[in-house]
Structures are given as structure tokens and as C-alpha cells.
Amino acid sequence: MVTPEDDSTEDNGTPRGCALVTGASRGIGASIVRGLAADGWPVCVHYRSDPDVAAAVVKEIEDAGGTALAVQADLSDRDAADHVFGELESGLGPVLCLVNNAGMTADGLSPQMDDEQWDQVLEVNLSAAFRTTRRALNGMMRARFGRVVNIASIVGLKANPGQANYAASKAGLIAMTRTVAAEVARRGVTVNAVAPGLVHTELTEGVGDELLKAVPARRAGTTDEVAACVRFLASPEASYVNGTTLTVDGGMTA
């Protein structure tokens, strides 16, 4: 995949554009953005607060022959989506693949959870994803091609005490996925979700054996295993997969 000015479409008829992965400087997001770059997408490495880590991901992609651009934004800011898309549209072309991966937690049992914990998590995990999706859809529908992949969680499908805010945000993201998919399917745009279970990242270092016992596979997943599912959903081969949620959890919700 090359920059939009070189031609209007790929050899397979897919319009040329770029991929935006939010929260792409580390963990699952970094694996996704590296995978999409390997598939030929010019990619945006969005980050909130660590430019050095984002720059390292960009360098890794460029060293492998890909095209990448790091863009900083706090997605809880309602103007952030316009800023990010403006940077990309002038630098890499229209966003035809959007992966809403950025997220946060602020755990606590419901009786003790305050309004700030609730509002912050819903704002970043759900409202920001809505704003980036809304911003992307017009260009996707004009191109009659687009891929939106929302990174949800199995916590949006099953109870996890202490995470009422996180569960609500991820369940909302899954419901939004289905609804938007039905709205835009006729225009060649697919909207799907991936719901990881226990995945080995910095946040899950040192998880106890008891938690792993709840996973039939008896191991944590890898970020690359999640990224592989996103890569499929972003591909032309997934053009008839729409409005679904793919769980990547080692059988935990089976």
C-alpha cells in the first residue's frame, strides 16, 4: 500500500488510505499497528503521554520498510479527533482503517466508586471511540471502503467485580459496534469488535495461578494473537464479516 497521491486504489481494488490505531505506543496497540504496517497500511501511532515510546514504534516500522507517523492527543478532549485526523489527512491520506484501542481503568467496587472514576473511563473507552468513529465514517463511505475495529473486552460480556465502569464502557462499545455496522454496511464499511481476555502485557505481569485457572487454555494470550484477529478484520477478505464481536480469550467465555 502506498500513499494516496500515487494512485487511487490498490491492485485488489481497495482505495488507498491509512490506518489509525489509538493507544498504539505499547501493548496490544503496538502489536496491532506493527501488524497493519506489515500488511502494507501506512499507519498512525497515536499516543497520549510518552513520545519516546511512540517514536520507537515508528522507527521499528520504518526500519522494516513501512510508513508510520506518531500523533499525540488526549482523546478525552472532545477536539482531539479532529486534530488527529487533520494530521493524518495531510500526511498519510484518508483514514480507511480505524482501530479504537485506547482505554483506561479506574477500578473499585460500585459502592465506593466516585463520579470521576466512572466518567473518566466512559469518556476514554466509549465516548472517544464514538468521536473517532464518527470522524472516520464520512471518508470511508465516500470511498465505499472502510474498516473499523473496536477493542472491547470479555469484561463487556461477563461480570468482573470491581470494574463496573470498565464493563459498562466495553459493553457499550460492543453495542455501538453492532448499531454502526448496520448503519453503514451498504457503503462497503465494516464495523467489528475484538474482545480480548487475559492477555500478557505490562498490566498483567505476575498474574496469579488462580486467575489462569479460569482460562481453559491455562495461559495468557499474547498481544500478537489479538493483533492477528484485527489484521483479518481489517483485510479485504473480511468484507462479509460485519457487526460481530470476536472473543480472543483461550476459551474463558465458552
C-alpha positions as CSV (number, residue, x, y, z in Angstrom):
1,M,0.0,0.0,0.0
2,V,1.4,3.4,-1.0
3,T,0.4,7.0,-0.4
4,P,-2.9,8.2,-1.9
5,E,-1.3,10.5,-4.4
6,D,0.4,7.6,-6.2
7,D,-2.9,6.1,-7.4
8,S,-6.5,5.9,-6.2
9,T,-6.7,2.1,-5.5
10,E,-4.7,-1.0,-4.6
11,D,-4.3,-3.8,-7.1
12,N,-7.2,-5.6,-5.3
13,G,-9.5,-2.5,-5.8
14,T,-9.2,-1.3,-2.2
15,P,-8.9,2.5,-2.0
16,R,-5.6,3.8,-0.8
17,G,-5.6,5.3,2.7
18,C,-4.1,4.9,6.1
19,A,-4.8,3.1,9.3
20,L,-5.2,4.9,12.7
21,V,-4.6,2.8,15.8
22,T,-5.4,4.7,19.0
23,G,-3.2,3.9,22.1
24,A,-0.6,2.4,19.8
25,S,2.6,3.1,21.6
26,R,2.6,-0.1,23.7
27,G,0.9,-3.4,24.5
28,I,-1.9,-4.6,22.3
29,G,-2.0,-1.3,20.3
30,A,1.7,-1.5,19.4
31,S,1.3,-5.1,18.1
32,I,-1.7,-4.1,16.1
33,V,0.0,-1.1,14.5
34,R,3.1,-3.2,13.6
35,G,0.8,-5.8,12.1
36,L,-1.1,-3.4,10.0
37,A,2.1,-1.8,8.8
38,A,3.4,-5.2,7.8
39,D,0.2,-5.7,5.8
40,G,1.0,-2.5,3.8
41,W,-1.0,0.1,5.6
42,P,0.6,3.5,6.3
43,V,-0.1,3.8,10.0
44,C,-0.6,6.3,12.7
45,V,0.9,5.5,16.1
46,H,-1.4,7.5,18.3
47,Y,-0.2,8.1,21.9
48,R,-1.2,10.3,24.8
49,S,1.8,10.9,27.0
50,D,5.1,9.1,26.0
51,P,6.6,10.4,22.8
52,D,9.8,8.4,23.2
53,V,7.9,5.1,23.3
54,A,5.8,6.1,20.3
55,A,8.9,7.2,18.4
56,A,10.5,3.8,19.0
57,V,7.4,2.0,17.5
58,V,7.6,4.4,14.4
59,K,11.3,3.6,14.0
60,E,10.7,-0.1,14.2
61,I,8.0,0.1,11.5
62,E,10.1,2.3,9.2
63,D,13.2,0.1,9.7
64,A,11.0,-2.8,8.4
65,G,10.1,-0.8,5.3
66,G,6.8,0.6,6.4
67,T,5.3,4.1,6.7
68,A,4.4,5.5,10.1
69,L,3.5,8.8,11.8
70,A,3.2,9.4,15.6
71,V,0.5,11.8,16.6
72,Q,-0.1,12.9,20.2
73,A,-3.6,13.6,21.6
74,D,-5.6,13.2,24.8
75,L,-8.7,11.5,23.4
76,S,-10.8,12.7,26.4
77,D,-10.6,16.1,24.8
78,R,-13.6,16.5,22.5
79,D,-11.5,18.3,19.9
80,A,-8.8,15.6,19.8
81,A,-10.3,13.5,17.0
82,D,-10.3,16.5,14.6
83,H,-6.7,17.2,15.5
84,V,-5.6,13.6,14.9
85,F,-7.5,13.2,11.6
86,G,-6.2,16.5,10.4
87,E,-2.6,15.5,10.9
88,L,-3.2,12.2,9.1
89,E,-5.2,13.5,6.2
90,S,-2.4,16.0,5.4
91,G,0.4,13.5,6.0
92,L,-0.8,10.0,5.1
93,G,-4.2,10.4,3.4
94,P,-7.7,9.5,4.4
95,V,-8.3,7.1,7.3
96,L,-9.8,4.0,5.9
97,C,-8.9,1.7,8.8
98,L,-9.6,2.8,12.4
99,V,-8.8,0.7,15.4
100,N,-10.2,2.1,18.6
101,N,-7.8,0.6,21.1
102,A,-7.1,3.4,23.6
103,G,-8.5,2.7,27.0
104,M,-8.1,3.0,30.7
105,T,-9.2,1.5,34.0
106,A,-10.1,3.1,37.4
107,D,-11.2,0.1,39.4
108,G,-13.2,0.0,42.5
109,L,-16.3,-1.7,43.9
110,S,-19.5,0.1,42.9
111,P,-20.5,1.4,46.4
112,Q,-17.1,3.1,46.7
113,M,-16.7,4.2,43.0
114,D,-16.9,8.0,42.6
115,D,-18.3,10.0,39.7
116,E,-14.8,10.9,38.5
117,Q,-13.8,7.2,38.2
118,W,-17.0,6.5,36.3
119,D,-16.8,9.5,34.0
120,Q,-13.1,9.2,33.1
121,V,-13.4,5.5,32.0
122,L,-16.6,6.0,30.0
123,E,-15.1,9.1,28.3
124,V,-11.9,7.5,27.2
125,N,-13.2,4.0,26.4
126,L,-16.5,4.7,24.9
127,S,-17.2,8.4,24.1
128,A,-13.8,8.9,22.5
129,A,-14.2,5.8,20.3
130,F,-17.6,7.2,19.2
131,R,-16.0,10.5,18.2
132,T,-13.1,8.9,16.2
133,T,-15.6,6.6,14.5
134,R,-17.9,9.4,13.6
135,R,-15.0,11.4,12.2
136,A,-13.8,8.4,10.1
137,L,-17.1,7.3,8.7
138,N,-17.7,10.1,6.2
139,G,-14.4,9.5,4.4
140,M,-15.0,5.7,4.5
141,M,-18.4,6.0,3.0
142,R,-17.2,8.3,0.2
143,A,-14.5,5.8,-0.6
144,R,-17.1,2.9,-0.3
145,F,-14.5,1.1,1.7
146,G,-13.7,1.2,5.4
147,R,-12.7,-0.9,8.4
148,V,-13.5,0.0,12.0
149,V,-12.3,-2.4,14.7
150,N,-13.1,-1.7,18.3
151,I,-11.0,-3.3,21.0
152,A,-13.6,-4.3,23.6
153,S,-13.1,-6.9,26.4
154,I,-14.7,-10.0,27.7
155,V,-15.5,-7.9,30.7
156,G,-18.1,-6.4,28.5
157,L,-19.7,-9.9,28.2
158,K,-19.3,-11.3,31.7
159,A,-19.1,-9.9,35.2
160,N,-15.8,-8.8,36.7
161,P,-16.4,-7.4,40.2
162,G,-14.6,-4.1,40.8
163,Q,-14.9,-2.9,37.2
164,A,-18.5,-1.6,36.8
165,N,-17.2,1.4,34.9
166,Y,-14.9,-0.6,32.6
167,A,-17.5,-3.3,32.0
168,A,-20.1,-0.6,31.1
169,S,-17.7,1.1,28.7
170,K,-16.8,-2.2,26.9
171,A,-20.4,-3.4,26.7
172,G,-21.4,-0.1,25.3
173,L,-18.6,-0.4,22.7
174,I,-19.9,-3.8,21.6
175,A,-23.5,-2.4,21.3
176,M,-22.2,0.6,19.4
177,T,-20.3,-1.7,17.1
178,R,-23.4,-3.6,16.1
179,T,-25.5,-0.5,15.6
180,V,-23.0,1.4,13.5
181,A,-22.3,-1.7,11.4
182,A,-26.0,-1.9,10.5
183,E,-26.0,1.8,9.6
184,V,-23.1,1.8,7.1
185,A,-22.9,-1.8,5.7
186,R,-24.3,-0.8,2.3
187,R,-21.4,1.6,1.8
188,G,-18.7,-1.0,1.9
189,V,-17.8,-0.2,5.5
190,T,-17.5,-2.9,8.2
191,V,-17.5,-2.3,11.9
192,N,-16.5,-5.2,14.2
193,A,-15.1,-5.7,17.7
194,V,-12.4,-7.9,19.2
195,A,-12.8,-8.8,22.9
196,P,-9.6,-10.0,24.5
197,G,-9.5,-11.9,27.7
198,L,-6.4,-12.3,29.8
199,V,-3.5,-11.0,27.6
200,H,0.1,-10.8,28.6
201,T,1.0,-7.1,28.9
202,E,2.7,-4.8,31.4
203,L,-0.6,-4.6,33.2
204,T,-0.9,-8.4,33.7
205,E,2.7,-9.0,34.9
206,G,2.6,-11.5,37.7
207,V,-1.0,-12.6,37.5
208,G,-1.8,-15.3,39.9
209,D,-2.3,-19.0,39.2
210,E,-5.9,-18.7,40.3
211,L,-6.7,-16.3,37.5
212,L,-5.1,-18.5,35.0
213,K,-7.2,-21.4,36.2
214,A,-10.2,-19.6,34.8
215,V,-8.7,-19.9,31.3
216,P,-9.2,-23.3,29.7
217,A,-6.0,-22.8,27.7
218,R,-4.2,-22.3,31.0
219,R,-2.1,-19.4,29.7
220,A,-2.4,-15.8,29.0
221,G,-2.8,-14.7,25.4
222,T,-0.2,-12.6,23.5
223,T,-0.7,-9.2,22.0
224,D,0.2,-10.6,18.6
225,E,-2.7,-13.1,18.9
226,V,-5.1,-10.2,19.4
227,A,-3.4,-8.3,16.5
228,A,-3.8,-11.2,14.2
229,C,-7.6,-11.0,14.6
230,V,-7.6,-7.3,14.0
231,R,-5.5,-7.8,10.8
232,F,-8.0,-10.2,9.5
233,L,-11.0,-7.9,10.2
234,A,-9.1,-5.0,8.5
235,S,-8.4,-7.0,5.4
236,P,-10.5,-7.2,2.1
237,E,-11.1,-10.9,2.9
238,A,-13.3,-9.9,5.9
239,S,-15.7,-7.8,3.8
240,Y,-18.7,-10.0,4.8
241,V,-17.8,-10.0,8.5
242,N,-19.8,-7.2,10.0
243,G,-21.3,-6.2,13.4
244,T,-19.7,-9.1,15.2
245,T,-17.5,-9.5,18.3
246,L,-14.6,-11.9,18.1
247,T,-13.5,-13.1,21.5
248,V,-9.8,-13.9,22.0
249,D,-9.7,-15.4,25.4
250,G,-8.4,-19.0,25.4
251,G,-12.0,-20.3,25.9
252,M,-12.7,-18.3,29.0
253,T,-16.2,-17.3,28.0
254,A,-17.0,-20.6,26.3
